[in-house]
């Protein structure tokens, strides 16, 4: 396979973020000429970039993808674009107007400017949220998106359809990746919408029994962040366009099972306390069918949940040791 990254120029929107920073690290192993990171540091951080901040191939530009002039300055300099900048699902619900500006309007400008400046390929970060509560488990890419009830999921599906239309109208090559439940080091530990496993690690650190809301049967497909980064590189390298791919770990893990593994890797004897469900979760199951990614991208996940939670825990306790 031809190494498309070698000596190429690449833009990553949201490249200082949780997943984006790992994509940078994967790309650097393949000798790019230049990587431009565009990030406003609202979700991303300088800390996430510390391992490559001094790399001469990396250029960080602090700014917002809603700044169309800045976005164009970045896109006109590159061969490939990873469009990863986005708001979180709860942030879109809390402020749909901002969600529209970031998730739809800015994504439109990405597609339009990539066409204008003849970008060779765009890798678009989509989400399993497009399915809502899926019709089939494991869920193939052919499941329809009509059960989604979130602004975020709707925006991600609109982005996929936008890039598909630009492929049809203008020949813009793209691949969309539907991430299932991403986790790993550099997850948000302080934000308003921190994931449940970070709250449980807080409990393990302070010796408080972790809480499970409801009966703990809600299940997810947890995929490790480095596997997601590898999938992004595979999508760029593959001779594939105009396709969407599930990126998951192909294991259905309930909240009860997740907590059990987290307690195990941390040798903790804490006991879960159950509370009444305080919100209605319309998505009670997730499980990815990744056969399409295996076949067309040569992608398979490599990190088990136990290994991933051990690495997350080590990172978390190191990060918070002086707090």
C-alpha positions as semicolon CSV with decimal commas, in nm:
position;residue;x (nm);y (nm);z (nm)
1;X;0,000;0,000;0,000
2;X;0,122;0,349;-0,085
3;X;0,192;0,561;0,223
4;X;-0,025;0,866;0,150
5;X;0,092;1,038;0,467
6;X;0,459;1,042;0,368
7;X;0,562;1,397;0,274
8;X;0,199;1,515;0,268
9;X;0,039;1,814;0,438
10;X;-0,253;1,741;0,669
11;X;-0,504;1,950;0,864
12;X;-0,672;1,817;1,177
13;X;-0,959;2,024;1,310
14;X;-0,985;1,951;1,681
15;X;-0,634;1,806;1,675
16;X;-0,563;1,909;2,036
17;X;-0,860;1,706;2,153
18;X;-0,895;1,363;2,310
19;X;-0,903;1,161;1,986
20;X;-0,738;1,418;1,760
21;X;-0,414;1,422;1,957
22;X;-0,377;1,045;1,911
23;X;-0,438;1,083;1,538
24;X;-0,147;1,330;1,529
25;X;0,077;1,077;1,704
26;X;-0,018;0,802;1,460
27;X;0,041;1,030;1,161
28;X;0,386;1,137;1,283
29;X;0,504;0,776;1,261
30;X;0,440;0,793;0,884
31;X;0,661;1,095;0,808
32;X;0,422;1,372;0,700
33;X;0,568;1,694;0,569
34;X;0,339;1,906;0,784
35;X;0,049;1,867;1,025
36;X;-0,163;2,173;1,099
37;X;-0,375;2,153;1,414
38;X;-0,669;2,393;1,434
39;X;-0,822;2,396;1,782
40;X;-0,984;2,656;2,009
41;X;-0,873;2,468;2,324
42;X;-1,227;2,456;2,466
43;X;-1,228;2,075;2,461
44;X;-0,867;2,024;2,354
45;X;-0,560;2,124;2,555
46;X;-0,191;2,202;2,534
47;X;-0,140;1,906;2,772
48;X;-0,280;1,669;2,509
49;X;-0,015;1,792;2,264
50;X;0,286;1,774;2,496
51;X;0,432;1,463;2,331
52;X;0,461;1,632;1,991
53;X;0,456;2,005;2,071
54;X;0,824;2,041;1,977
55;X;0,802;1,833;1,660
56;X;0,898;2,057;1,366
57;X;0,637;1,889;1,144
58;X;0,352;2,006;1,372
59;X;0,207;2,355;1,359
60;X;-0,060;2,452;1,612
61;X;-0,299;2,731;1,523
62;X;-0,528;2,832;1,805
63;X;-0,861;2,932;1,661
64;X;-1,220;2,834;1,599
65;X;-1,354;2,647;1,296
66;X;-1,633;2,906;1,288
67;X;-1,366;3,154;1,174
68;X;-1,406;3,086;0,803
69;X;-1,107;3,296;0,698
70;X;-0,877;3,107;0,934
71;X;-1,029;2,777;0,825
72;X;-0,960;2,860;0,461
73;X;-0,601;2,962;0,537
74;X;-0,548;2,617;0,689
75;X;-0,727;2,417;0,418
76;X;-0,555;2,590;0,127
77;X;-0,219;2,463;0,256
78;X;-0,296;2,091;0,283
79;X;-0,354;1,769;0,089
80;X;-0,578;1,592;0,342
81;X;-0,820;1,693;0,618
82;X;-0,935;1,511;0,930
83;X;-1,248;1,694;1,042
84;X;-1,278;1,610;1,412
85;X;-1,382;1,938;1,577
86;X;-1,725;1,910;1,738
87;X;-1,930;1,989;2,045
88;X;-2,023;1,715;2,289
89;X;-2,368;1,558;2,266
90;X;-2,497;1,728;2,583
91;X;-2,353;2,064;2,479
92;X;-2,551;2,046;2,155
93;X;-2,868;1,979;2,354
94;X;-2,795;2,265;2,594
95;X;-2,723;2,516;2,317
96;X;-2,865;2,411;1,977
97;X;-2,776;2,749;1,823
98;X;-2,408;2,692;1,897
99;X;-2,452;2,332;1,788
100;X;-2,576;2,455;1,452
101;X;-2,281;2,694;1,410
102;X;-2,018;2,432;1,498
103;X;-2,167;2,104;1,380
104;X;-2,349;2,210;1,063
105;X;-2,241;2,550;0,938
106;X;-1,868;2,501;1,002
107;X;-1,881;2,149;0,858
108;X;-2,041;2,293;0,544
109;X;-1,751;2,537;0,514
110;X;-1,504;2,249;0,557
111;X;-1,663;2,059;0,266
112;X;-1,692;2,367;0,048
113;X;-1,336;2,486;0,109
114;X;-1,192;2,136;0,062
115;X;-1,361;2,132;-0,279
116;X;-1,238;2,483;-0,363
117;X;-0,877;2,401;-0,274
118;X;-0,879;2,050;-0,422
119;X;-0,814;1,856;-0,102
120;X;-0,751;1,493;-0,195
121;X;-0,957;1,332;0,082
122;X;-1,149;1,419;0,400
123;X;-1,185;1,184;0,698
124;X;-1,499;1,288;0,885
125;X;-1,555;1,194;1,249
126;X;-1,915;1,076;1,277
127;X;-2,078;0,879;1,557
128;X;-2,286;0,577;1,647
129;X;-2,531;0,837;1,776
130;X;-2,670;0,848;1,422
131;X;-2,847;0,517;1,493
132;X;-3,025;0,616;1,813
133;X;-3,151;0,285;1,948
134;X;-3,049;0,065;1,657
135;X;-3,273;-0,191;1,491
136;X;-3,015;-0,471;1,490
137;X;-2,739;-0,594;1,722
138;X;-2,460;-0,608;1,624
139;X;-2,546;-0,295;1,428
140;X;-2,437;-0,274;1,062
141;X;-2,390;0,053;0,873
142;X;-2,709;-0,024;0,681
143;X;-2,927;0,037;0,989
144;X;-3,133;0,351;0,930
145;X;-3,076;0,672;1,130
146;X;-3,443;0,744;1,200
147;X;-3,436;0,633;1,565
148;X;-3,187;0,904;1,657
149;X;-3,347;1,167;1,882
150;X;-3,048;1,394;1,947
151;X;-2,932;1,715;1,784
152;X;-2,579;1,576;1,789
153;X;-2,674;1,256;1,605
154;X;-2,877;1,454;1,352
155;X;-2,585;1,689;1,293
156;X;-2,342;1,400;1,244
157;X;-2,573;1,233;0,992
158;X;-2,618;1,565;0,812
159;X;-2,239;1,589;0,789
160;X;-2,220;1,244;0,633
161;X;-2,487;1,336;0,379
162;X;-2,316;1,667;0,308
163;X;-1,989;1,495;0,219
164;X;-2,176;1,238;0,014
165;X;-2,345;1,514;-0,187
166;X;-2,011;1,690;-0,239
167;X;-1,864;1,364;-0,365
168;X;-2,153;1,336;-0,612
169;X;-2,149;1,702;-0,718
170;X;-1,778;1,786;-0,700
171;X;-1,583;1,460;-0,673
172;X;-1,463;1,532;-0,316
173;X;-1,332;1,205;-0,173
174;X;-1,423;1,133;0,189
175;X;-1,474;0,858;0,445
176;X;-1,700;0,889;0,752
177;X;-1,617;0,698;1,070
178;X;-1,895;0,624;1,317
179;X;-1,723;0,595;1,655
180;X;-1,893;0,393;1,923
181;X;-1,807;0,470;2,290
182;X;-1,456;0,616;2,294
183;X;-1,249;0,604;2,612
184;X;-0,886;0,618;2,723
185;X;-0,618;0,853;2,856
186;X;-0,686;1,224;2,787
187;X;-1,059;1,181;2,838
188;X;-1,225;1,487;2,985
189;X;-1,190;1,465;3,364
190;X;-1,314;1,808;3,466
191;X;-1,588;1,901;3,224
192;X;-1,959;1,933;3,282
193;X;-2,030;1,616;3,083
194;X;-1,759;1,387;3,221
195;X;-1,808;1,020;3,137
196;X;-1,923;0,777;3,405
197;X;-1,592;0,591;3,421
198;X;-1,413;0,912;3,527
199;X;-1,671;0,965;3,804
200;X;-1,608;0,607;3,916
201;X;-1,231;0,664;3,918
202;X;-1,297;0,968;4,137
203;X;-1,479;0,733;4,375
204;X;-1,197;0,479;4,373
205;X;-0,951;0,757;4,454
206;X;-1,157;0,894;4,744
207;X;-1,284;0,558;4,873
208;X;-1,651;0,636;4,811
209;X;-1,881;0,368;4,677
210;X;-1,951;0,432;4,307
211;X;-2,307;0,505;4,197
212;X;-2,504;0,329;3,926
213;X;-2,827;0,493;3,818
214;X;-3,088;0,236;3,727
215;X;-3,023;-0,138;3,722
216;X;-2,691;-0,111;3,535
217;X;-2,808;-0,312;3,236
218;X;-2,755;-0,031;2,986
219;X;-2,478;-0,153;2,757
220;X;-2,222;0,015;2,533
221;X;-1,946;-0,084;2,292
222;X;-1,632;0,071;2,442
223;X;-1,353;0,129;2,190
224;X;-1,007;0,242;2,298
225;X;-0,885;0,578;2,173
226;X;-0,569;0,447;2,005
227;X;-0,777;0,199;1,806
228;X;-0,994;0,488;1,689
229;X;-0,682;0,679;1,585
230;X;-0,558;0,376;1,391
231;X;-0,894;0,356;1,214
232;X;-0,857;0,716;1,101
233;X;-0,517;0,644;0,947
234;X;-0,655;0,331;0,781
235;X;-0,940;0,533;0,632
236;X;-0,695;0,783;0,484
237;X;-0,463;0,518;0,343
238;X;-0,731;0,292;0,195
239;X;-0,845;0,327;-0,166
240;X;-1,198;0,379;-0,042
241;X;-1,430;0,677;-0,079
242;X;-1,795;0,767;-0,026
243;X;-1,837;0,516;0,258
244;X;-1,927;0,520;0,629
245;X;-1,773;0,272;0,873
246;X;-1,854;0,162;1,226
247;X;-1,554;0,180;1,458
248;X;-1,612;-0,023;1,773
249;X;-1,467;-0,305;1,980
250;X;-1,743;-0,556;1,900
251;X;-1,813;-0,626;2,268
252;X;-2,132;-0,532;2,449
253;X;-2,053;-0,425;2,805
254;X;-2,318;-0,330;3,060
255;X;-2,256;-0,057;3,315
256;X;-2,244;-0,325;3,587
257;X;-1,979;-0,517;3,390
258;X;-1,784;-0,200;3,317
259;X;-1,766;-0,110;3,684
260;X;-1,664;-0,465;3,776
261;X;-1,368;-0,452;3,536
262;X;-1,269;-0,104;3,654
263;X;-1,271;-0,215;4,017
264;X;-1,075;-0,529;3,924
265;X;-0,791;-0,350;3,745
266;X;-0,760;-0,111;4,040
267;X;-0,780;-0,390;4,302
268;X;-1,066;-0,205;4,465
269;X;-1,321;-0,369;4,696
270;X;-1,572;-0,084;4,677
271;X;-1,934;-0,184;4,621
272;X;-2,172;-0,016;4,381
273;X;-2,468;0,175;4,518
274;X;-2,776;0,187;4,298
275;X;-2,989;0,496;4,260
276;X;-3,312;0,553;4,076
277;X;-3,263;0,646;3,712
278;X;-3,265;1,026;3,706
279;X;-3,309;1,067;3,332
280;X;-3,457;0,876;3,043
281;X;-3,190;0,720;2,824
282;X;-3,338;0,648;2,480
283;X;-3,034;0,434;2,387
284;X;-3,010;0,127;2,610
285;X;-2,779;-0,083;2,390
286;X;-2,486;-0,039;2,157
287;X;-2,287;-0,304;1,975
288;X;-2,092;-0,246;1,654
289;X;-2,072;-0,469;1,350
290;X;-1,733;-0,376;1,202
291;X;-1,713;-0,636;0,925
292;X;-1,715;-0,359;0,667
293;X;-1,415;-0,185;0,829
294;X;-1,232;-0,518;0,857
295;X;-1,287;-0,588;0,488
296;X;-1,236;-0,245;0,330
297;X;-1,004;-0,070;0,577
298;X;-0,818;-0,372;0,711
299;X;-0,906;-0,242;1,057
300;X;-0,954;-0,452;1,369
301;X;-0,940;-0,327;1,730
302;X;-0,640;-0,443;1,932
303;X;-0,698;-0,320;2,288
304;X;-0,917;-0,519;2,528
305;X;-1,144;-0,343;2,774
306;X;-0,936;-0,462;3,069
307;X;-0,611;-0,337;2,915
308;X;-0,772;-0,008;2,814
309;X;-0,921;0,056;3,158
310;X;-0,584;-0,021;3,318
311;X;-0,415;0,240;3,096
312;X;-0,695;0,489;3,162
313;X;-0,664;0,433;3,537
314;X;-0,284;0,473;3,537
315;X;-0,317;0,799;3,345
316;X;-0,597;0,929;3,566
317;X;-0,416;0,861;3,895
318;X;-0,096;1,017;3,762
319;X;-0,287;1,323;3,644
320;X;-0,470;1,371;3,973
321;X;-0,201;1,263;4,220
322;X;-0,148;1,615;4,354
323;X;-0,515;1,713;4,365
